[in-house]
């Protein structure tokens, strides 16, 4: 007896396999699923289903349309001990395309690598697939079946699969939906199954391998996002990494797109939908060995390559999402797959654990925003509201670019004006009163010469009180300074751009700290070099506030001046230290100075000695 369940309506699928798809989170599969309890089969109208050929249900054999494969099959000797090599050597082989010499070698390597993935105790295997597939698709009275709801709204690349392979792809996804009921959204899943089918003996082996990737429980390593929340958090994390590692491309996108996040939300599609097969499969080679971190690397390399191929004038009035998609499809015209991977692995990302922690921070921010584990798509804007934003210093377009520079989890919130000299007066005490309780903040300064600069400040100004009578620096490695006019440029913590500096200088050669903030503000320029120093160490950071992958504890700093982020006292405020201050303002918020400093390795942000025309502080409005 058939039980009838619910199914999302879908458009009919064609031979190209382009069906809707969806994404979800961690799955928990109970043993009762594998028992004799009835399996739900959904019967819908013909327009909302796809036909399945009963004769092709089991033992499909070869799933590849060889005429569409880009490279001919090569015969090569397969060393028996290929997977007994150390992990570092295996990574090198995968990165250099060693698996690509033989389809048989790739098939062997894929299966054995996935069998070594640590996964949950109850993970369905090939035998389970054969049992469930026979019960689902072996009923002569039913010939049409809906795809799982977690694929709603997602694309289904089929690469070089033949019609039998496309049928196998859909069958495997239906079984995944049955056996992993906790998956609610997973746009990457169809692409991974399609790629695995090219190198699988049969459907059951392909299903077992994809199940192990779904059920992976390796610490700080994930293969497949399985909820809308997890997917959005990974997109935000990519946005953070693009902001750090591809500043030129990021600024170009921010200046031409109304919503930077919407552009970055397609980052996985660049890899496993838009790239041609011979590029996507090389990405898959390294992905199986190194997990999701390697996908960030390659997507960043693609973004950098895109920036080299376009100009801002070419992008005016264009749909940048569509332009990026077209670029990925024609990637062979711009860079070879070997050169792309070489550039990707030349990008110095932080550790897998630190990226995982950043993703968890973004996930938490989304949950606080109301994004849940099980919901489907929900739109939200990260961009500045062009209609309602108003500042006396910057335009909405300029603020949009500044907002794109800040960590993704903060840019979920719209800007809120906290303090303005035009409304609140030139009072440092009033500045503190208005800004305390807000973290982080954005400081904007317009000089009487028309130059505009500022800083993103990660910590609450009330932190200054913890130093007692002695002024001390506080803040985190997420602080940065920037210029807006005459040119827009950002200067981050020096160890983001040059992490190698943290280990380059022995402790015996560390320089002594710079003069204290109080002495810097009260002394003349001529006396600064001889001022006594009262700053012993930077004030400890509050736990949990810092984006984990920028935590100072990860760096062996060559100098204490390298972590002088922000300081406030009755005499004024300082941002950045060591050899000079990136920004310093007096107690009347009227006069300031800007110099090169070791913390941000910045040039002067405007004329070195300047007079303030306007000053604003913006916080982050909680919605």
Secondary structure, 3 states (H helix, E strand, C coil): CCCCCCCCCCCCCCCCCCCCCCEECCCCCCHHHHCCCCCCCCCCCHHHCEECCHHHCCCCCCCECHHHCCCCCCCCCCCCCHHHCCHHHHHHHHHCCHHHHCHHHHHHHHHHHHHCCCECCCCCCHHHHHHHHHHHHCCCCCCEECCCHHHCCCCCCCCCECHHHHHHHHHHHHHHHHHCCCCCECCCHHHHHHHHHCCCCCHHHHHHHHHHHHCECCCCCCCCCECHHHHHHHHHHHHHHHHHHCHHHHHHHHHHCCCHHHHHCCHHHHHHHHCCHHHHHHHHHHHHHHCHHHHHHHHHHHHHHHHHHCCHHHHCCCCHHHHHHHHHHCHHHCCCHHHHHHHHCCCCCCCHHHHHHHHHHHHHHHHHHCCCCCCCCCCCCCCCCCCCCCCCCCCHHHHHHHHHHCCHHHHCCCEEEEEEHHHHCCCHHHHHHHHCCCCCEEEEEEECCCCEEEEEECCCHHHHHHHCCCCCCECCCCCEEEEEECCCEEEECHHHHCCCHHHHCCHHHCECCCCCHHHHHHCCHHHHHHCCCCCCCCCCCCCCCCCHHHCHHHCCCCEHHHHCCEEEECCEEEECCCCCCCEEEECCCCEEECCCCCCCCCCCCCCCEEEEEEEEEEEECCC
